[in-house]
């Protein structure tokens, strides 16, 4: 049973929603979201959607890099 199943909160400052995803803190901070101090970035549904929009180009380049 992981931390998300146990009901950890979103790591974004001033957010108290339950987290649905756990992502590397470096990836989340590179997209511009401000996180509290932790080893992993736990994101609620709203912030995960925002993260995906902001990191779309970076993820596309990474995919191309591995598809060659």
MOMO-V200152 format. One record per backbone hydrogen bond with DSSP energy under -0.5 kcal/mol. CO is the residue of the C=O (numbers start at 1). NH is the residue of the N-H. If there is no record, write none. Layout:
co=CO nh=NH
co=CO nh=NH
//
This chain:
co=2 nh=6
co=3 nh=7
co=3 nh=8
co=4 nh=7
co=8 nh=19
co=11 nh=36
co=12 nh=15
co=17 nh=10
co=21 nh=43
co=23 nh=41
co=24 nh=28
co=25 nh=29
co=26 nh=30
co=27 nh=31
co=28 nh=31
co=28 nh=33
co=29 nh=32
co=33 nh=35
co=34 nh=13
co=39 nh=25
co=40 nh=42
co=41 nh=23
co=41 nh=43
co=42 nh=11
co=43 nh=20
co=43 nh=21
co=44 nh=48
co=45 nh=49
co=46 nh=50
co=47 nh=51
co=48 nh=52
co=49 nh=53
co=50 nh=54
co=51 nh=55
co=53 nh=56
co=55 nh=59
co=56 nh=60
co=57 nh=61
co=58 nh=62
co=59 nh=63
co=60 nh=64
co=61 nh=65
co=62 nh=66
co=63 nh=67
co=64 nh=68
//
